């Protein structure tokens, strides 16, 4: 499954919509995505959304769409 992760680059600053970043990744579950991000980064995860069907096709058209390997974080 493909997941879209919305996050802030650190946990210290207050979250602001203008500084929210996006990461796309593939995993078996959203729980595994969150565990990998929390153990390997200092990101403040706002949400993790599973993408499928038309939602996935729409996101693939974005110039920012690139799958990130969780092992490379």
Phi, psi and omega in degrees: 000150178258136180237143174253123182249124174258129187208164170256150186286349173207165184267355185278314182284152174292137180297138176226138181304323183293338182251009178290134179246162184237141178224137177247137181211165179244133181199172178283331182204160178294330179297316178295324177297310181298316180299317181294316181294316181292329181276338186248349183224176174252023182289147172259101184284124178271314179201157175231121183242133173281132179252134176204165176058226182296328179296317179294316179299321178296314181295326179296336179281347180290140177293343180270358183286118177203126179287132179253131177282126182298334179288342182265002183293000000 
